[in-house]
Amino acid sequence: MYSPEYQHTFRHSNFIAMTKLIPIFIEGKKWIQLSQLSSDQVQSLKSILPVDCLKKVIFQGMELNDCLDFDMYEYWFKSDQISGQRHALLDF
């Protein structure tokens, strides 16, 4: 672990870990819905997406309008986590 005198350093860190979404499997492909993310995450993700990335997908008779290929989401997720960790390290 770490020494007690450094506990305050870690307690007040600005780094917040995000929970990774579990994909929905539809017709052999993995998808996520943007509506499952927070508004800040949606903004961050949309800033790197090409215009035509969001798809309408039919799942169990329902039309899901804001679907994104899981691989694209996973790329963004990993990039965002690495970026967040770097910012947290720079705070020290």
OpenMM code with the backbone's topology and positions (N, CA, C; nanometers):
from openmm import Vec3, app, unit

residues = "MET TYR SER PRO GLU TYR GLN HIS THR PHE ARG HIS SER ASN PHE ILE ALA MET THR LYS LEU ILE PRO ILE PHE ILE GLU GLY LYS LYS TRP ILE GLN LEU SER GLN LEU SER SER ASP GLN VAL GLN SER LEU LYS SER ILE LEU PRO VAL ASP CYS LEU LYS LYS VAL ILE PHE GLN GLY MET GLU LEU ASN ASP CYS LEU ASP PHE ASP MET TYR GLU TYR TRP PHE LYS SER ASP GLN ILE SER GLY GLN ARG HIS ALA LEU LEU ASP PHE".split()
positions = [
    Vec3(0.0844, -0.1178, 0.0000),
    Vec3(0.0000, 0.0000, 0.0000),
    Vec3(0.0882, 0.1230, 0.0000),
    Vec3(0.0371, 0.2350, 0.0436),
    Vec3(0.1158, 0.3575, 0.0468),
    Vec3(0.1178, 0.4144, 0.1879),
    Vec3(0.2125, 0.4974, 0.2110),
    Vec3(0.2322, 0.5559, 0.3428),
    Vec3(0.1156, 0.6477, 0.3798),
    Vec3(0.0728, 0.6501, 0.5078),
    Vec3(-0.0406, 0.7329, 0.5512),
    Vec3(-0.0265, 0.8812, 0.5178),
    Vec3(0.0954, 0.9319, 0.5146),
    Vec3(0.1099, 1.0745, 0.4851),
    Vec3(0.0746, 1.1096, 0.3401),
    Vec3(0.0648, 1.0090, 0.2537),
    Vec3(0.0281, 1.0342, 0.1146),
    Vec3(-0.1201, 1.0085, 0.0861),
    Vec3(-0.1965, 0.9641, 0.1851),
    Vec3(-0.3368, 0.9321, 0.1620),
    Vec3(-0.4150, 1.0502, 0.1073),
    Vec3(-0.3882, 1.1703, 0.1576),
    Vec3(-0.4613, 1.2876, 0.1096),
    Vec3(-0.4371, 1.3113, -0.0391),
    Vec3(-0.3203, 1.2726, -0.0884),
    Vec3(-0.2875, 1.2905, -0.2299),
    Vec3(-0.3790, 1.2066, -0.3172),
    Vec3(-0.4029, 1.0834, -0.2777),
    Vec3(-0.4836, 0.9939, -0.3581),
    Vec3(-0.6330, 1.0179, -0.3389),
    Vec3(-0.6725, 1.0596, -0.2236),
    Vec3(-0.8136, 1.0798, -0.1938),
    Vec3(-0.8732, 1.1924, -0.2779),
    Vec3(-0.7983, 1.2966, -0.3068),
    Vec3(-0.8509, 1.4130, -0.3761),
    Vec3(-0.8173, 1.4126, -0.5251),
    Vec3(-0.7784, 1.3008, -0.5773),
    Vec3(-0.7446, 1.2931, -0.7195),
    Vec3(-0.8665, 1.3220, -0.8057),
    Vec3(-0.8443, 1.3895, -0.9175),
    Vec3(-0.9521, 1.4207, -1.0120),
    Vec3(-0.9840, 1.3041, -1.1040),
    Vec3(-0.9032, 1.1991, -1.0993),
    Vec3(-0.9235, 1.0852, -1.1878),
    Vec3(-1.0411, 1.0008, -1.1401),
    Vec3(-1.1380, 0.9803, -1.2280),
    Vec3(-1.2539, 0.8973, -1.1972),
    Vec3(-1.2605, 0.7881, -1.3030),
    Vec3(-1.2574, 0.6632, -1.2592),
    Vec3(-1.2624, 0.5514, -1.3521),
    Vec3(-1.4038, 0.5332, -1.4048),
    Vec3(-1.4142, 0.5096, -1.5337),
    Vec3(-1.5422, 0.4855, -1.5987),
    Vec3(-1.5683, 0.3358, -1.6028),
    Vec3(-1.6926, 0.2995, -1.5933),
    Vec3(-1.7311, 0.1604, -1.6099),
    Vec3(-1.7519, 0.1342, -1.7585),
    Vec3(-1.6924, 0.0279, -1.8068),
    Vec3(-1.7039, -0.0075, -1.9481),
    Vec3(-1.8378, -0.0752, -1.9734),
    Vec3(-1.9064, -0.0327, -2.0795),
    Vec3(-2.0353, -0.0919, -2.1139),
    Vec3(-2.0185, -0.2321, -2.1681),
    Vec3(-2.1196, -0.3144, -2.1481),
    Vec3(-2.1248, -0.4494, -2.2043),
    Vec3(-2.2034, -0.4394, -2.3344),
    Vec3(-2.1497, -0.4949, -2.4419),
    Vec3(-2.2184, -0.4804, -2.5709),
    Vec3(-2.3464, -0.5627, -2.5803),
    Vec3(-2.4335, -0.5188, -2.6704),
    Vec3(-2.5539, -0.5926, -2.7072),
    Vec3(-2.5178, -0.6706, -2.8338),
    Vec3(-2.5459, -0.7998, -2.8379),
    Vec3(-2.5188, -0.8800, -2.9572),
    Vec3(-2.6442, -0.8844, -3.0430),
    Vec3(-2.6346, -0.8296, -3.1637),
    Vec3(-2.7469, -0.8295, -3.2573),
    Vec3(-2.6950, -0.8752, -3.3926),
    Vec3(-2.7510, -0.9840, -3.4423),
    Vec3(-2.7153, -1.0403, -3.5723),
    Vec3(-2.5644, -1.0583, -3.5875),
    Vec3(-2.5014, -1.1106, -3.4840),
    Vec3(-2.3594, -1.1422, -3.4896),
    Vec3(-2.2656, -1.0239, -3.4702),
    Vec3(-2.3192, -0.9041, -3.4471),
    Vec3(-2.2348, -0.7868, -3.4250),
    Vec3(-2.2548, -0.7355, -3.2827),
    Vec3(-2.1534, -0.6671, -3.2317),
    Vec3(-2.1602, -0.6093, -3.0980),
    Vec3(-2.1876, -0.4595, -3.1099),
    Vec3(-2.2861, -0.4111, -3.0310),
    Vec3(-2.3260, -0.2710, -3.0327),
    Vec3(-2.3369, -0.2166, -2.8909),
    Vec3(-2.3271, -0.0850, -2.8786),
    Vec3(-2.3647, -0.0164, -2.7549),
    Vec3(-2.4600, 0.0952, -2.7955),
    Vec3(-2.5383, 0.1423, -2.6996),
    Vec3(-2.6268, 0.2561, -2.7237),
    Vec3(-2.5683, 0.3782, -2.6542),
    Vec3(-2.5634, 0.4895, -2.7249),
    Vec3(-2.5111, 0.6119, -2.6643),
    Vec3(-2.5950, 0.6552, -2.5448),
    Vec3(-2.7229, 0.6208, -2.5455),
    Vec3(-2.8103, 0.6598, -2.4342),
    Vec3(-2.7707, 0.5927, -2.3024),
    Vec3(-2.6808, 0.4947, -2.3067),
    Vec3(-2.6324, 0.4303, -2.1853),
    Vec3(-2.5193, 0.5092, -2.1192),
    Vec3(-2.4692, 0.6113, -2.1880),
    Vec3(-2.3573, 0.6899, -2.1381),
    Vec3(-2.4053, 0.8206, -2.0758),
    Vec3(-2.3209, 0.8821, -1.9966),
    Vec3(-2.3525, 1.0140, -1.9421),
    Vec3(-2.3421, 1.1174, -2.0550),
    Vec3(-2.4000, 1.2343, -2.0342),
    Vec3(-2.3968, 1.3369, -2.1384),
    Vec3(-2.2534, 1.3819, -2.1679),
    Vec3(-2.1673, 1.3871, -2.0666),
    Vec3(-2.0267, 1.4233, -2.0884),
    Vec3(-1.9557, 1.3184, -2.1736),
    Vec3(-1.9853, 1.1926, -2.1466),
    Vec3(-1.9238, 1.0850, -2.2246),
    Vec3(-1.9738, 1.0880, -2.3684),
    Vec3(-2.1017, 1.1149, -2.3874),
    Vec3(-2.1573, 1.1223, -2.5229),
    Vec3(-2.0889, 1.2340, -2.6013),
    Vec3(-2.0725, 1.3498, -2.5391),
    Vec3(-2.0056, 1.4614, -2.6059),
    Vec3(-1.8633, 1.4251, -2.6438),
    Vec3(-1.7908, 1.3644, -2.5522),
    Vec3(-1.6526, 1.3255, -2.5780),
    Vec3(-1.6454, 1.2238, -2.6921),
    Vec3(-1.7320, 1.1268, -2.6891),
    Vec3(-1.7335, 1.0231, -2.7917),
    Vec3(-1.7736, 1.0792, -2.9272),
    Vec3(-1.8766, 1.1625, -2.9306),
    Vec3(-1.9219, 1.2201, -3.0581),
    Vec3(-1.8160, 1.3096, -3.1214),
    Vec3(-1.7286, 1.3662, -3.0401),
    Vec3(-1.6255, 1.4548, -3.0940),
    Vec3(-1.5251, 1.3813, -3.1825),
    Vec3(-1.5141, 1.2496, -3.1675),
    Vec3(-1.4202, 1.1731, -3.2504),
    Vec3(-1.4896, 1.0876, -3.3563),
    Vec3(-1.6218, 1.0827, -3.3543),
    Vec3(-1.6948, 0.9944, -3.4459),
    Vec3(-1.7157, 1.0564, -3.5840),
    Vec3(-1.6980, 0.9758, -3.6873),
    Vec3(-1.7426, 1.0207, -3.8195),
    Vec3(-1.8953, 1.0358, -3.8182),
    Vec3(-1.9483, 1.1187, -3.9045),
    Vec3(-2.0904, 1.1527, -3.9046),
    Vec3(-2.1811, 1.0300, -3.9167),
    Vec3(-2.1441, 0.9340, -3.9981),
    Vec3(-2.2335, 0.8209, -4.0271),
    Vec3(-2.2115, 0.6982, -3.9385),
    Vec3(-2.1491, 0.7135, -3.8236),
    Vec3(-2.1206, 0.5986, -3.7364),
    Vec3(-2.2412, 0.5483, -3.6585),
    Vec3(-2.3317, 0.6362, -3.6209),
    Vec3(-2.4478, 0.5931, -3.5431),
    Vec3(-2.5481, 0.5243, -3.6353),
    Vec3(-2.5982, 0.4108, -3.5908),
    Vec3(-2.6879, 0.3290, -3.6729),
    Vec3(-2.8196, 0.3037, -3.6011),
    Vec3(-2.9229, 0.2785, -3.6812),
    Vec3(-3.0506, 0.2295, -3.6294),
    Vec3(-3.0466, 0.0779, -3.6396),
    Vec3(-3.0742, 0.0124, -3.5292),
    Vec3(-3.0679, -0.1339, -3.5246),
    Vec3(-3.1988, -0.1839, -3.4644),
    Vec3(-3.2550, -0.2901, -3.5249),
    Vec3(-3.3763, -0.3523, -3.4727),
    Vec3(-3.3354, -0.4632, -3.3768),
    Vec3(-3.3856, -0.4548, -3.2530),
    Vec3(-3.3543, -0.5541, -3.1504),
    Vec3(-3.4835, -0.5922, -3.0802),
    Vec3(-3.5217, -0.7180, -3.0913),
    Vec3(-3.6426, -0.7717, -3.0301),
    Vec3(-3.7646, -0.6848, -3.0619),
    Vec3(-3.7757, -0.6460, -3.1885),
    Vec3(-3.8907, -0.5690, -3.2355),
    Vec3(-3.8843, -0.4201, -3.2046),
    Vec3(-3.7790, -0.3742, -3.1397),
    Vec3(-3.7652, -0.2317, -3.1078),
    Vec3(-3.6555, -0.1717, -3.1949),
    Vec3(-3.6771, -0.0468, -3.2371),
    Vec3(-3.5749, 0.0238, -3.3132),
    Vec3(-3.4872, 0.1043, -3.2165),
    Vec3(-3.3599, 0.0732, -3.2166),
    Vec3(-3.2631, 0.1446, -3.1332),
    Vec3(-3.1911, 0.2447, -3.2234),
    Vec3(-3.2075, 0.3742, -3.1951),
    Vec3(-3.1597, 0.4787, -3.2861),
    Vec3(-3.0149, 0.5209, -3.2673),
    Vec3(-2.9601, 0.5007, -3.1538),
    Vec3(-2.8285, 0.5571, -3.1235),
    Vec3(-2.7225, 0.4497, -3.1012),
    Vec3(-2.7143, 0.3534, -3.1909),
    Vec3(-2.6214, 0.2416, -3.1745),
    Vec3(-2.4870, 0.2704, -3.2400),
    Vec3(-2.3840, 0.2256, -3.1715),
    Vec3(-2.2479, 0.2419, -3.2198),
    Vec3(-2.1784, 0.1067, -3.2141),
    Vec3(-2.1019, 0.0766, -3.3168),
    Vec3(-2.0242, -0.0458, -3.3191),
    Vec3(-1.9359, -0.0514, -3.1943),
    Vec3(-1.9367, -0.1652, -3.1279),
    Vec3(-1.8644, -0.1794, -3.0014),
    Vec3(-1.7150, -0.1557, -3.0172),
    Vec3(-1.6572, -0.1955, -3.1301),
    Vec3(-1.5134, -0.1756, -3.1502),
    Vec3(-1.4772, -0.0272, -3.1491),
    Vec3(-1.5617, 0.0564, -3.2086),
    Vec3(-1.5389, 0.2012, -3.2088),
    Vec3(-1.5490, 0.2554, -3.0653),
    Vec3(-1.6508, 0.2093, -2.9922),
    Vec3(-1.6676, 0.2500, -2.8520),
    Vec3(-1.5464, 0.2072, -2.7696),
    Vec3(-1.5026, 0.0838, -2.7895),
    Vec3(-1.3910, 0.0310, -2.7120),
    Vec3(-1.2630, 0.1102, -2.7386),
    Vec3(-1.2398, 0.1499, -2.8633),
    Vec3(-1.1243, 0.2337, -2.8972),
    Vec3(-1.1313, 0.3658, -2.8207),
    Vec3(-1.2496, 0.4304, -2.8242),
    Vec3(-1.2673, 0.5564, -2.7525),
    Vec3(-1.2483, 0.5365, -2.6018),
    Vec3(-1.3063, 0.4296, -2.5493),
    Vec3(-1.2987, 0.4020, -2.4056),
    Vec3(-1.1533, 0.3900, -2.3608),
    Vec3(-1.0752, 0.3109, -2.4325),
    Vec3(-0.9343, 0.2923, -2.3965),
    Vec3(-0.8576, 0.4235, -2.4095),
    Vec3(-0.8836, 0.4981, -2.5148),
    Vec3(-0.8160, 0.6266, -2.5345),
    Vec3(-0.8508, 0.7233, -2.4236),
    Vec3(-0.9776, 0.7281, -2.3851),
    Vec3(-1.0226, 0.8188, -2.2812),
    Vec3(-0.9640, 0.7804, -2.1455),
    Vec3(-0.9548, 0.6522, -2.1174),
    Vec3(-0.8974, 0.6058, -1.9905),
    Vec3(-0.7494, 0.6411, -1.9828),
    Vec3(-0.6770, 0.6210, -2.0908),
    Vec3(-0.5341, 0.6534, -2.0935),
    Vec3(-0.5144, 0.8030, -2.0757),
    Vec3(-0.5959, 0.8813, -2.1436),
    Vec3(-0.5885, 1.0267, -2.1317),
    Vec3(-0.6172, 1.0701, -1.9881),
    Vec3(-0.7186, 1.0130, -1.9259),
    Vec3(-0.7536, 1.0455, -1.7881),
    Vec3(-0.6431, 1.0090, -1.6908),
    Vec3(-0.5780, 0.8965, -1.7148),
    Vec3(-0.4692, 0.8541, -1.6267),
    Vec3(-0.3508, 0.9488, -1.6395),
    Vec3(-0.3237, 0.9937, -1.7616),
    Vec3(-0.2125, 1.0879, -1.7816),
    Vec3(-0.2390, 1.2181, -1.7101),
    Vec3(-0.3643, 1.2681, -1.7202),
    Vec3(-0.3987, 1.3922, -1.6519),
    Vec3(-0.3856, 1.3754, -1.5002),
    Vec3(-0.4270, 1.2608, -1.4479),
    Vec3(-0.4155, 1.2355, -1.3042),
    Vec3(-0.2695, 1.2317, -1.2620),
    Vec3(-0.1855, 1.1714, -1.3424),
    Vec3(-0.0426, 1.1665, -1.3100),
    Vec3(0.0200, 1.3041, -1.3133),
    Vec3(-0.0248, 1.3877, -1.4070),
    Vec3(0.0296, 1.5221, -1.4163),
    Vec3(-0.0114, 1.6081, -1.2968),
    Vec3(-0.1194, 1.5723, -1.2284),
    Vec3(-0.1619, 1.6460, -1.1095),
    Vec3(-0.0610, 1.6336, -0.9960),
    Vec3(0.0200, 1.5282, -0.9985),
    Vec3(0.1187, 1.5068, -0.8919),
    Vec3(0.2398, 1.5852, -0.9280),
] * unit.nanometer
topology = app.Topology()
chain = topology.addChain("A")
for resn in residues:
    res = topology.addResidue(resn, chain)
    for name in ("N", "CA", "C"):
        topology.addAtom(name, app.Element.getBySymbol(name[0]), res)
